[in-house]
Amino acid sequence: MTMKTRLATIELHKESMKFSAGHFAIFSATERERLHGHNYTVCVALTTEITDEGYSFDYRHYKKKIHHLCEQLNMIFLLPENSKHLRIEDEGECYGCYFNNEKIPFLKKDVLLLPVTNITVEELSNWFVEQLTQDTQDLLKHRIQKIIVKVYSAPGQSGSSMWV
């Protein structure tokens, strides 16, 4: 008789897995949201094998990683480096952001440039997935087979991305 691999999905959604950030979403070459912010929350689901000891891995490892990523995005204005509709120029102490023939200046100390095309819950969830899957040895060590990250911009409003 062949022994089946037992899988479990561990969901990490702690009150402390959150960040507050400013942004604007870009809808087209001529339409964008006004500058505003959200109190984002993050939920991560990790699918892995259950060991013979009846557990999958020490959750603290991924909680630390998620907290660290949230800290990077906290209390800052997020700008998408890869938007085809936004041009970002380094102007010394400031970034000059050009959208639809309009300049939006930002102090560099107030901004984080993210390698995404837009600052949306979809792109933020994908950014988290990319960060959590960079260390392939870590994934192998914890036997991670699937990761789903949800980023909420408000209760009942989220975007998710998956790695398999």
Buried (B, 14 or more C-beta within 10 A) or exposed (E): EEEEEEEBEBEBEBEEBBBEBBBBBBEEEEEBEEEEBBEBBBBBBBBBBBEEEEEBBEBEEBBEBBBEBBEEBEEBBBBBEEBEBBEBEEEEEBBBBEBEEEEBEBEEEEBBBBEBBBBBBBBBBBBBBBBBBEEEEBBEEBBBBEBBBBBBBEEEEBBBBEBE
